[in-house]
Amino acid sequence: MVLRRCVWLVSVALAGCASAAPPVTCPEPEVQAASPPTPRVAAADPDGAPVNAETGAKTPEEALLRLLRAERTDKAWLAKSFADAVPASKLDAIVAQMRASLGALTGLEKTEGGFVAIFEKGRVPTKITIDASGRITSLWFSAPELTVAPPLDATLAQIRRLPGKTSVLVLTDGKTAAEHAADAPLAVGSAFKLAVLAALREQIDGKKLAWDRVVTLRPEDKSLPTGILQSFPDGAPLTVHTLAALMIAQSDNTATDALIHLLGRAAVERHAPGNTPLLTTRELFVLKTQQNAALLERFRAADPAGRRAMRDELRKTPLPSLEAYAHDGPRALDVEWVFTARDLCTLLEKTKDLPVARLNPGLASPKEWDVIAYKGGSEPGILNLSTWAERGGRRHCIVATWNHTEPLDEARFYELYRALLAGARAERQGR
C-alpha cells in the first residue's frame, strides 16, 4: 500500500507531460525487462563530427550519448515542452546519480525499442525521442541492471547509515549471508499481505476454501486504492484466486480486506505476530486521516481488547476521500502492520511456490532468476522490499525495511536494494 504520489525510480518516465496524479496508493514496483539487445554498439560521435548545441543532435543515439557524457545539460538540447516539465538541472541530477552508482559510460547498445546505456558497473535500458531540430522531446530510464556486484557487507554498511530505523536480512539456502537488525519489528506497509496469503494457503491446503470459490464483493470490503476493486459494483462475484492475484500483483486493498473478512482475522493473526488485533486497510485509512485525529489517539491509548472493541466504530466511520487522506509526511508509524525481516522471509518461504506470489517480480529481473516471489510496502516514512529468488538450485530471501519520521529517499533505497539482489547473485555464483 503506497500512500503517496505514484513515482518510481524503478521506471522513471521523463516525458514532456508529467502526470499530476493525486496522492493515491500505487502498485509495488515492477521491473519491465528491456527488449533483447542486438550486438551492435553505437559510435560515440557518428561521422566523427561535433554537434552544435543550438542545432540539436543528428540522431537519437547522438542526443543520448551527448546527454550522458556531458558535465552539464545545455537547455538548448531540450524541446521547450520537455524542458518545461523536466529542467536541465533535474537531468543533471539523474545522470550524476547513474555515474556515482555505475561508473563511467562506455557505450550504447541499440535494442528494438530503444537503447541500453552501458556503464562500467551496470546497464540502464532507456528510450529517447527527438524532434526535427534534434532536441529531446521524451526520455525514459528503466532500473539499472548491475553487472558488477558490490559486496553485501559494503551495501549493508550504506543501509546502516540511512537516517531512522533500518532492517536487512539476506538468506542463502536458509543460512545468513548478511543481516542488520533482522529481528527488529518495523512497519512494513503492504508487505503484511504476505500474512494474508499464508493464511489463505493454510485454509486451501486444509480444504476449508478453494481457489475457485466465488465471493460476493460487499460495501464493507471496499477500501481506497491501490487497486481496482474499489470501483467494482457491490455484489460483484469474484473468485478467491482473483482476489489473491489482485492483492499481490496490484496490492489491491479492497481485495485484501475481502480476503481478511473471508478468512477471519484470527486466521491471519496466526501468521502476523505482533499485529493483534490486525487492522484492515480500510481501518488504517480511517485512523490515519487527519480529520480522525481524536479517533487515532483513542486507538493508540487502548489495549488490544480496547482496540478490538473499536472495530464497530471504525466500520461505521466513513472512508475518507483521497483528498482528505493526503498529507505532507509520515504519520502515526506506530499504528501499522509490524514485522521483522525474519518474519517476512518465513512468510515468503510459506507462499513462494504459489503462482499468485510470482505475478510481480518487484526489483528482481526475471532474466536473472529462475523463480521470483515478491511483495513490498510503501507509505510516507515506510518502505519495505521482500523478495524470494531462486537460480541454479539455490534459494535466496532478500528483505529490507526502512522507517523514518521524515520523508524517505526512495531512489536511494531502491538503489541499495538492487545492490543486495546483485550481491545475492554473486554469492550464488561463488564470487
C-alpha positions as CSV (number, residue, x, y, z in Angstrom):
1,M,0.0,0.0,0.0
2,V,1.7,3.2,-1.2
3,L,0.2,6.3,0.3
4,R,1.9,8.9,-1.8
5,R,2.2,10.2,-5.3
6,C,2.9,7.3,-7.8
7,V,6.5,7.9,-8.7
8,W,9.0,5.1,-9.0
9,L,12.7,5.5,-9.9
10,V,12.3,1.8,-10.9
11,S,10.8,3.0,-14.1
12,V,11.3,6.8,-14.4
13,A,9.4,8.3,-17.3
14,L,10.7,11.7,-18.1
15,A,8.1,12.6,-20.8
16,G,7.2,16.1,-21.7
17,C,3.9,15.9,-19.9
18,A,4.4,14.7,-16.4
19,S,1.4,13.3,-14.6
20,A,0.0,15.3,-11.7
21,A,-1.8,12.4,-10.0
22,P,-3.3,12.9,-6.5
23,P,-1.7,11.1,-3.6
24,V,-3.0,7.6,-4.0
25,T,-1.8,4.1,-3.4
26,C,0.3,2.5,-6.1
27,P,1.2,-1.0,-7.2
28,E,4.5,-2.2,-5.9
29,P,7.5,-1.6,-8.2
30,E,7.7,-3.9,-11.1
31,V,10.7,-4.0,-13.5
32,Q,9.8,-4.3,-17.1
33,A,12.6,-6.0,-19.0
34,A,14.1,-4.2,-22.0
35,S,13.9,-5.8,-25.4
36,P,16.9,-8.2,-26.1
37,P,19.8,-6.1,-27.3
38,T,21.4,-6.6,-30.7
39,P,25.2,-6.9,-30.7
40,R,25.7,-3.5,-32.4
41,V,27.3,-0.8,-30.3
42,A,26.7,2.8,-31.4
43,A,29.7,5.1,-32.2
44,A,30.4,7.8,-29.7
45,D,30.3,10.6,-32.3
46,P,28.6,9.5,-35.5
47,D,30.7,10.5,-38.5
48,G,33.2,12.0,-36.1
49,A,31.6,15.4,-36.4
50,P,30.9,17.6,-33.3
51,V,27.3,18.8,-32.9
52,N,26.4,22.4,-32.2
53,A,24.3,22.5,-29.1
54,E,22.0,25.1,-30.7
55,T,21.3,23.0,-33.8
56,G,20.4,19.8,-31.8
57,A,21.6,16.2,-32.4
58,K,21.5,14.4,-35.7
59,T,20.1,11.1,-34.3
60,P,18.6,9.9,-31.0
61,E,21.8,7.9,-30.3
62,E,23.8,11.1,-30.6
63,A,21.4,13.0,-28.3
64,L,21.6,10.3,-25.7
65,L,25.3,10.0,-25.7
66,R,25.8,13.7,-25.5
67,L,23.5,13.9,-22.5
68,L,25.1,11.0,-20.7
69,R,28.6,12.2,-21.2
70,A,28.2,15.9,-20.6
71,E,29.2,17.6,-17.4
72,R,26.1,19.8,-17.6
73,T,23.0,19.6,-19.8
74,D,22.5,22.5,-22.2
75,K,18.9,23.7,-22.2
76,A,19.2,24.1,-26.0
77,W,19.4,20.3,-26.3
78,L,15.8,20.1,-25.0
79,A,12.5,20.8,-26.7
80,K,10.6,23.6,-24.8
81,S,7.8,21.3,-23.8
82,F,10.2,18.8,-22.3
83,A,12.4,21.5,-20.6
84,D,9.3,23.0,-19.0
85,A,8.4,19.6,-17.4
86,V,11.9,18.3,-16.8
87,P,14.5,21.1,-16.2
88,A,18.1,20.6,-17.2
89,S,19.1,20.6,-13.6
90,K,16.9,17.6,-13.0
91,L,18.5,15.7,-15.8
92,D,22.0,16.6,-14.4
93,A,21.0,15.1,-11.1
94,I,19.8,11.9,-12.6
95,V,22.9,11.4,-14.8
96,A,25.1,12.2,-11.8
97,Q,23.4,9.5,-9.8
98,M,23.9,7.0,-12.6
99,R,27.6,7.8,-12.7
100,A,28.0,7.6,-9.0
101,S,26.4,4.2,-8.9
102,L,27.5,2.7,-12.1
103,G,30.8,4.4,-13.1
104,A,31.6,5.9,-16.5
105,L,29.6,5.4,-19.6
106,T,31.3,3.1,-22.0
107,G,28.8,3.0,-24.9
108,L,25.3,2.2,-26.1
109,E,23.6,-0.9,-27.4
110,K,20.6,-0.5,-29.7
111,T,17.5,-2.5,-28.9
112,E,14.3,-3.0,-30.8
113,G,12.5,-0.4,-28.6
114,G,15.4,1.9,-27.7
115,F,18.9,1.6,-26.2
116,V,20.8,0.2,-23.3
117,A,23.4,2.6,-21.8
118,I,26.4,0.6,-20.8
119,F,28.4,1.8,-17.8
120,E,31.4,0.3,-16.1
121,K,29.3,-1.4,-13.4
122,G,25.9,-1.8,-15.0
123,R,23.4,-1.3,-17.8
124,V,20.4,1.1,-18.0
125,P,17.6,0.4,-20.6
126,T,16.4,3.7,-22.0
127,K,14.2,5.3,-24.6
128,I,14.6,8.7,-26.2
129,T,12.9,10.7,-29.0
130,I,14.0,14.0,-30.7
131,D,12.2,16.5,-32.8
132,A,13.0,17.7,-36.3
133,S,15.6,20.0,-34.8
134,G,17.3,17.3,-32.9
135,R,16.1,18.4,-29.5
136,I,15.0,15.9,-26.9
137,T,11.2,15.5,-26.6
138,S,11.0,12.5,-24.3
139,L,13.4,10.4,-22.2
140,W,12.9,7.3,-20.2
141,F,15.3,5.4,-17.9
142,S,14.5,1.9,-16.5
143,A,16.0,0.2,-13.5
144,P,19.8,-0.2,-13.6
145,E,21.0,-3.8,-14.1
146,L,24.2,-4.2,-12.1
147,T,26.9,-6.2,-13.8
148,V,29.5,-5.8,-11.1
149,A,28.0,-6.8,-7.7
150,P,29.1,-4.8,-4.7
151,P,30.0,-6.9,-1.6
152,L,27.0,-7.5,0.6
153,D,28.8,-6.1,3.6
154,A,29.5,-2.8,1.8
155,T,25.8,-2.4,0.9
156,L,24.8,-3.3,4.4
157,A,27.1,-0.5,5.7
158,Q,25.4,2.0,3.5
159,I,22.0,1.0,4.6
160,R,23.0,1.3,8.3
161,R,23.9,4.9,7.6
162,L,20.4,5.8,6.5
163,P,18.5,8.0,9.0
164,G,15.8,6.4,11.0
165,K,15.5,2.7,11.5
166,T,16.5,0.0,9.0
167,S,16.5,-3.8,8.9
168,V,18.0,-6.2,6.4
169,L,18.2,-10.0,6.0
170,V,19.7,-11.9,3.2
171,L,19.4,-15.7,3.4
172,T,21.0,-18.2,1.0
173,D,19.8,-21.8,1.3
174,G,18.5,-20.9,4.7
175,K,21.8,-19.6,6.0
176,T,22.5,-15.9,6.8
177,A,24.6,-14.2,4.1
178,A,24.0,-10.7,5.5
179,E,21.9,-9.2,8.3
180,H,21.3,-6.0,10.1
181,A,18.6,-5.7,12.8
182,A,16.9,-8.7,11.3
183,D,14.8,-9.3,14.4
184,A,13.7,-5.7,14.9
185,P,10.0,-5.2,14.3
186,L,9.4,-2.4,11.9
187,A,6.4,-1.0,9.9
188,V,6.2,-2.7,6.5
189,G,3.0,-1.4,4.9
190,S,1.5,-3.7,2.3
191,A,4.1,-6.4,2.8
192,F,1.7,-7.6,5.6
193,K,-0.4,-9.0,2.7
194,L,2.0,-12.0,2.7
195,A,0.4,-13.0,6.1
196,V,-3.0,-12.9,4.4
197,L,-1.7,-15.1,1.6
198,A,-0.1,-17.5,4.1
199,A,-3.5,-17.8,5.9
200,L,-5.3,-18.3,2.7
201,R,-2.9,-21.1,1.7
202,E,-3.4,-22.7,5.1
203,Q,-7.2,-22.8,4.6
204,I,-6.9,-24.1,1.0
205,D,-4.5,-26.8,2.0
206,G,-6.9,-27.7,4.8
207,K,-9.8,-27.9,2.3
208,K,-11.7,-25.1,4.1
209,L,-11.5,-23.0,0.9
210,A,-10.9,-23.5,-2.8
211,W,-9.3,-21.2,-5.3
212,D,-12.4,-21.2,-7.5
213,R,-14.8,-20.4,-4.7
214,V,-16.9,-17.3,-5.6
215,V,-17.0,-14.4,-3.2
216,T,-19.5,-11.5,-3.4
217,L,-18.0,-8.1,-3.0
218,R,-19.6,-6.2,-0.1
219,P,-19.6,-2.5,0.6
220,E,-17.7,-3.1,3.9
221,D,-14.9,-4.7,1.9
222,K,-14.2,-1.6,-0.1
223,S,-11.0,0.5,0.7
224,L,-9.0,3.1,-1.1
225,P,-6.6,2.4,-3.9
226,T,-4.1,0.8,-4.7
227,G,-6.2,-1.5,-6.8
228,I,-9.3,-1.6,-9.0
229,L,-11.9,-3.4,-6.9
230,Q,-13.0,-0.3,-5.0
231,S,-14.6,0.8,-8.3
232,F,-16.5,-2.6,-8.8
233,P,-20.2,-2.7,-8.1
234,D,-21.4,-4.1,-4.8
235,G,-22.3,-7.7,-5.2
236,A,-19.8,-8.4,-7.9
237,P,-18.8,-12.1,-8.0
238,L,-15.1,-12.8,-7.6
239,T,-13.1,-16.0,-7.1
240,V,-10.7,-16.4,-4.3
241,H,-7.9,-16.7,-6.9
242,T,-8.8,-13.4,-8.4
243,L,-8.8,-11.7,-5.0
244,A,-5.4,-13.2,-4.1
245,A,-3.9,-12.3,-7.6
246,L,-5.0,-8.7,-7.3
247,M,-3.8,-8.5,-3.7
248,I,-0.3,-9.5,-4.7
249,A,0.1,-8.2,-8.3
250,Q,-1.5,-4.8,-7.8
251,S,-1.5,-4.6,-4.0
252,D,-5.3,-4.2,-4.2
253,N,-6.5,-3.0,-0.8
254,T,-10.1,-4.0,-1.4
255,A,-9.2,-7.5,-2.4
256,T,-7.0,-7.7,0.7
257,D,-9.9,-6.7,3.0
258,A,-12.3,-9.0,1.3
259,L,-9.9,-11.9,2.0
260,I,-9.4,-10.9,5.6
261,H,-13.1,-10.9,6.2
262,L,-13.4,-14.3,4.4
263,L,-10.5,-15.9,6.3
264,G,-11.3,-14.4,9.7
265,R,-8.8,-12.1,11.4
266,A,-7.7,-14.7,13.9
267,A,-6.5,-16.9,10.9
268,V,-4.3,-14.1,9.6
269,E,-3.1,-13.1,13.0
270,R,-1.5,-16.5,13.4
271,H,0.8,-15.6,10.6
272,A,1.3,-12.0,11.8
273,P,2.9,-12.0,15.3
274,G,2.8,-8.6,16.9
275,N,-0.3,-7.5,14.9
276,T,-3.1,-8.2,17.3
277,P,-5.7,-7.0,16.6
278,L,-4.9,-7.0,12.9
279,L,-6.1,-3.9,11.0
280,T,-7.7,-4.0,7.6
281,T,-6.5,-1.5,5.1
282,R,-9.8,0.4,5.4
283,E,-9.3,0.8,9.1
284,L,-5.8,2.1,8.6
285,F,-7.0,4.7,6.2
286,V,-9.7,5.8,8.7
287,L,-7.3,6.0,11.6
288,K,-4.6,7.9,9.7
289,T,-6.8,10.5,8.2
290,Q,-6.1,13.9,9.9
291,Q,-9.8,14.6,10.3
292,N,-9.9,11.5,12.6
293,A,-7.1,12.6,14.9
294,A,-9.2,12.1,18.0
295,L,-10.1,8.6,17.0
296,L,-6.4,7.8,16.3
297,E,-5.4,9.0,19.8
298,R,-8.1,6.8,21.5
299,F,-6.9,3.8,19.4
300,R,-3.3,4.5,20.4
301,A,-4.2,4.6,24.1
302,A,-6.3,1.4,24.1
303,D,-5.0,-2.1,24.9
304,P,-5.7,-5.0,22.4
305,A,-9.1,-5.7,23.9
306,G,-10.0,-2.0,23.7
307,R,-8.8,-1.8,20.1
308,R,-11.0,-4.8,19.2
309,A,-13.9,-3.1,20.8
310,M,-13.4,-0.1,18.5
311,R,-13.9,-2.2,15.3
312,D,-17.6,-1.4,15.1
313,E,-16.9,2.3,15.4
314,L,-14.2,2.1,12.8
315,R,-16.5,0.3,10.4
316,K,-19.2,3.0,10.8
317,T,-16.7,5.8,10.3
318,P,-16.9,7.0,6.7
319,L,-14.0,6.0,4.5
320,P,-12.0,9.2,3.7
321,S,-11.6,10.6,0.3
322,L,-8.2,10.5,-1.3
323,E,-8.0,14.3,-1.0
324,A,-8.8,14.2,2.7
325,Y,-6.3,11.4,3.3
326,A,-3.4,13.4,1.6
327,H,-0.8,14.7,4.0
328,D,2.7,16.0,3.7
329,G,4.8,13.4,5.5
330,P,4.9,10.3,7.7
331,R,2.1,10.0,10.2
332,A,1.4,7.5,13.0
333,L,4.1,5.0,12.2
334,D,3.1,3.2,15.5
335,V,-0.3,2.3,14.1
336,E,0.7,-0.1,11.4
337,W,1.5,-3.6,10.3
338,V,4.8,-4.6,12.0
339,F,7.1,-7.4,11.1
340,T,10.7,-8.4,11.4
341,A,12.8,-9.2,8.3
342,R,12.9,-12.8,9.5
343,D,9.1,-12.9,9.8
344,L,8.9,-11.8,6.2
345,C,11.4,-14.5,5.0
346,T,9.3,-17.1,6.8
347,L,6.1,-15.9,5.0
348,L,7.8,-15.8,1.7
349,E,9.0,-19.4,2.2
350,K,5.4,-20.4,3.0
351,T,4.0,-18.8,-0.1
352,K,6.8,-18.7,-2.7
353,D,5.5,-21.6,-4.8
354,L,2.0,-20.2,-5.2
355,P,1.6,-18.9,-8.8
356,V,-0.1,-15.7,-7.5
357,A,3.0,-15.0,-5.4
358,R,5.1,-14.7,-8.6
359,L,3.0,-12.3,-10.6
360,N,5.0,-9.2,-9.7
361,P,8.8,-9.6,-9.6
362,G,9.5,-6.2,-7.9
363,L,13.0,-5.1,-8.5
364,A,14.4,-8.5,-9.3
365,S,14.9,-9.1,-13.1
366,P,13.2,-12.3,-14.5
367,K,16.2,-12.6,-16.8
368,E,18.5,-13.2,-13.9
369,W,16.4,-15.6,-11.7
370,D,14.5,-18.9,-12.3
371,V,11.9,-18.1,-9.6
372,I,10.9,-14.7,-8.1
373,A,8.2,-14.2,-5.5
374,Y,7.8,-10.6,-4.2
375,K,5.8,-8.3,-2.1
376,G,6.7,-4.9,-0.8
377,G,5.1,-2.0,1.0
378,S,5.3,1.8,0.9
379,E,3.7,4.6,2.8
380,P,5.1,8.0,3.9
381,G,8.0,7.1,6.2
382,I,7.8,3.4,5.4
383,L,9.5,1.3,2.7
384,N,9.8,-2.5,2.5
385,L,11.0,-4.7,-0.3
386,S,10.8,-8.5,0.2
387,T,11.9,-11.0,-2.4
388,W,12.3,-14.7,-2.7
389,A,14.6,-15.6,-5.6
390,E,16.0,-18.9,-6.9
391,R,18.6,-19.7,-9.5
392,G,20.6,-22.8,-10.3
393,G,19.1,-24.7,-7.4
394,R,20.0,-22.1,-4.8
395,R,17.4,-20.2,-2.8
396,H,17.6,-16.6,-1.5
397,C,15.4,-14.4,0.6
398,I,16.3,-10.7,0.5
399,V,14.3,-8.4,2.8
400,A,15.0,-4.7,3.5
401,T,12.8,-2.2,5.5
402,W,13.3,1.5,6.3
403,N,11.2,3.6,8.7
404,H,11.7,7.3,9.4
405,T,9.7,10.2,10.7
406,E,10.9,12.3,7.8
407,P,10.3,11.7,4.0
408,L,12.4,8.9,2.7
409,D,14.9,9.0,-0.2
410,E,13.1,6.2,-2.1
411,A,15.5,6.3,-5.1
412,R,18.5,5.7,-2.8
413,F,16.7,2.8,-1.1
414,Y,15.8,1.1,-4.4
415,E,19.4,1.5,-5.5
416,L,20.7,-0.2,-2.3
417,Y,18.2,-3.0,-2.6
418,R,19.2,-3.7,-6.2
419,A,22.8,-3.9,-4.8
420,L,21.6,-6.5,-2.3
421,L,20.0,-8.5,-5.1
422,A,23.2,-8.3,-7.1
423,G,25.2,-9.3,-4.1
424,A,23.0,-12.3,-3.6
425,R,23.6,-13.3,-7.2
426,A,27.3,-13.0,-6.7
427,E,27.0,-15.3,-3.6
428,R,25.2,-17.7,-5.8
429,Q,27.9,-17.7,-8.4
430,G,30.6,-18.2,-5.8
431,R,32.3,-14.8,-6.4
